[in-house]
Each structure stands twice: as structure tokens, then as C-alpha cells.
Amino acid sequence: MRSLLIKALIDQIEEAVDSACPSDEKLARQVKLYFCTRNSGRTLIEIGSRFCMGLSRVTQASNRIGLKAEKGKKFGKLLKRIEGNSIL
């Protein structure tokens, strides 16, 4: 039951990010990783297997998005909007 809820949450994260960042696939993927690591309840290994990435790449991509949000107000607002528009 829990794994179904977690899968549904990751699917919701993907939908929310895809609707907010339709033109930039690379950025959208990094934002998905960012939200999955913080909100999905999955381990980094599970997230990495979902996105076909290694553990360190998941961590690096997520950290980069966090730093980018801290530095850029506009990008930080985008992340907050995505988080507010979905059930994250």
C-alpha cells in the first residue's frame, strides 16, 4: 500500500514539473529529482533507478537545484509555485 502511495506521489511530482517547465527537459528532470528527494519518501537509490541515474548524480542534481533556487529569486518562486500547485 505504501509503495503505491509513493509511486503516485512521484507521478504527481512529474506531472506538476512537466506542466511548469515544458520547454526545458534537462531543467525539468533536475527539478523532479529535487522534489523527489525531498518529498517522495523514497531513498536516493530508488529515485536513481526511477530516473536511470546513479546515487551521486541524483544527489548532485538535487543539490544544484537547491543552490540555484537560493541564488535566483525568480527560480525560487518557480519552485514554490510548483510546490503550491501540487500535493507535495
C-alpha positions as CSV (number, residue, x, y, z in Angstrom):
1,M,0.0,0.0,0.0
2,R,2.8,2.4,1.0
3,S,4.7,1.8,-2.3
4,L,1.6,2.6,-4.3
5,L,1.2,5.9,-2.5
6,I,4.9,6.7,-3.0
7,K,4.6,5.9,-6.8
8,A,1.5,8.1,-7.0
9,L,3.4,10.9,-5.3
10,I,6.3,10.6,-7.8
11,D,3.8,10.6,-10.7
12,Q,2.2,13.8,-9.2
13,I,5.6,15.4,-8.9
14,E,6.4,14.6,-12.5
15,E,3.1,16.0,-13.8
16,A,3.5,19.2,-11.8
17,V,7.0,19.8,-13.0
18,D,6.2,18.9,-16.6
19,S,3.4,21.5,-16.7
20,A,5.6,24.2,-15.1
21,C,8.7,23.5,-17.2
22,P,7.5,22.2,-20.6
23,S,10.3,23.7,-22.7
24,D,13.4,22.6,-20.8
25,E,13.7,18.9,-20.4
26,K,17.0,19.0,-18.6
27,L,15.8,21.5,-16.1
28,A,12.6,19.7,-15.6
29,R,14.4,16.4,-14.8
30,Q,16.6,18.1,-12.2
31,V,13.6,19.8,-10.6
32,K,11.8,16.4,-10.5
33,L,14.9,14.9,-8.8
34,Y,14.9,17.9,-6.3
35,F,11.2,17.3,-5.3
36,C,11.5,13.5,-5.3
37,T,14.5,13.6,-2.9
38,R,12.7,16.0,-0.6
39,N,9.1,14.9,-0.8
40,S,8.6,11.4,-2.1
41,G,9.8,9.3,0.9
42,R,11.9,7.2,-1.4
43,T,15.6,6.5,-1.0
44,L,18.2,8.0,-3.3
45,I,18.8,4.6,-4.8
46,E,15.1,4.1,-5.6
47,I,14.9,7.6,-7.1
48,G,18.0,7.0,-9.1
49,S,16.6,3.7,-10.5
50,R,13.4,5.5,-11.5
51,F,15.4,8.1,-13.4
52,C,18.1,5.7,-14.6
53,M,20.8,7.6,-12.6
54,G,23.4,6.7,-10.0
55,L,23.2,7.7,-6.4
56,S,25.7,10.5,-6.7
57,R,24.1,12.0,-9.8
58,V,20.8,12.2,-8.0
59,T,22.3,14.0,-5.1
60,Q,24.3,16.4,-7.2
61,A,21.3,17.3,-9.4
62,S,19.1,17.9,-6.4
63,N,21.7,20.0,-4.6
64,R,22.3,22.1,-7.8
65,I,18.6,22.9,-8.0
66,G,18.6,23.9,-4.3
67,L,21.5,26.2,-4.8
68,K,20.0,27.7,-7.9
69,A,16.8,28.4,-6.0
70,E,18.7,30.1,-3.2
71,K,20.6,32.4,-5.7
72,G,17.8,33.2,-8.1
73,K,14.6,34.7,-6.7
74,K,12.8,34.0,-9.9
75,F,13.7,30.4,-9.9
76,G,12.9,30.0,-6.2
77,K,9.4,31.4,-6.9
78,L,9.0,28.8,-9.7
79,L,9.8,26.0,-7.3
80,K,7.4,27.4,-4.7
81,R,4.7,27.7,-7.4
82,I,5.2,24.1,-8.4
83,E,5.1,23.0,-4.8
84,G,2.0,25.1,-4.2
85,N,0.1,23.9,-7.3
86,S,0.6,20.2,-6.5
87,I,0.2,18.0,-3.4
88,L,3.9,18.0,-2.5
